[in-house]
Amino acid sequence: MNLSAFKTSIQKGQIPEDLTVYLHALWLDGNGDWNKAHALIDQMEDADAAFLHAYLHRKEGDLGNASYWYNRAGKTRPNIGLDEEWEQMVLYFLEKKAK
């Protein structure tokens, strides 16, 4: 799967069956369901979950909480738009899944 196919699945409302939890959360967020996306990763402890958690709180507008999660992920808050960050995250997790 590539970014284009991932976006198409969102437009069609058809979640792919073989998604990782991270891609599933990004799919839900891309489909407008921030709450379900957050619920999927909220209790996860790894750095990738912290990274995704940071993005979700940044999108929510809670920059203090987002900064906390970026720090837990070992990253700094990016100076790019949310749409661009979402795409970069999808690409990151698709590449990770392909390995």
N, C-alpha and C positions, 0 to 999 in steps of 0.2 A: 504494500500500500504506500502511496505517496501523499503529499499534502493536498493535491487536487482531488484525489479519490476520497480523502478524509472529509474535505469540505463538501463534496458532492453527497456523501452519505448523510451529512447534517441537513443539507437542503432537501433531501428526499425523506428525512426523518427515519432513516433505517440504520440503526446502530450496528456496526460490524460485530460479528461474534467473537473474534479473536483478539480483542483489545486488552492491553494491560490495564490495570486499575488507573494508572496515570492518564493514559489515552482516553479511557472511559470518562474520567473526570473532565478532561478537556473537551470531549465530545459533548457532554452534558452542558458545560459552560457555553460552548459554541452554539448550542441549541437553546440557550436562554434559561437554563436551569442552574443558576449559581448555587442554590441551596443543596441540591442533590450532589453537585460536583464537590462542594465543600464537605458534605457528609461522608463522601467516599474516602477522603484523605485526612480528615480531621484527626483521627487517632493514630495515624501512621507516624513512625519515628525516624525514618531514614531521610537522608539529605535530599533526595529527589522529591519526596512528599513535602518537605519543608519548602523547597523551591516552588512547587506548585501552590502550596498553601500561601506563600508570599504573594504570588501573582493574584490569587483570588482575593486576598485582602486589599491589595493595591486596587484591583478593579472595584471592590466594594467602596473604596474611598478612605479606608482606615490605614493611612500611611504609617502611623506609629506601629501598628500591629504587623503591617507588611514588612517594615524594616526589621523588626524582631525576627520574622521568619526568613528573610533574605540572609540575615546574619547566621541563623541556625543552619542554613544551607551552604554557608561559606561563600555567599555572593553579595554583591552590592545591588541596590535598587537601580534598575536600568533607566536610562534617560531616553526612552523610546515610547512610542504609543502603545496602548494596550493591545491593539490588533496585531501590531508587529511582534510584540512579546508573545502573544498567544501562538502565532505562526512559528516563531522560533522554538517555542516549547514543544509544539506538535512535531516539528522536524527533529528535535533532540530525542524525544521519546520514540518516534518511529525508527530512527537510526539505532537507538539502543535495543529496541525490540528485534530488529533485523539481525543483530549480532548473535 
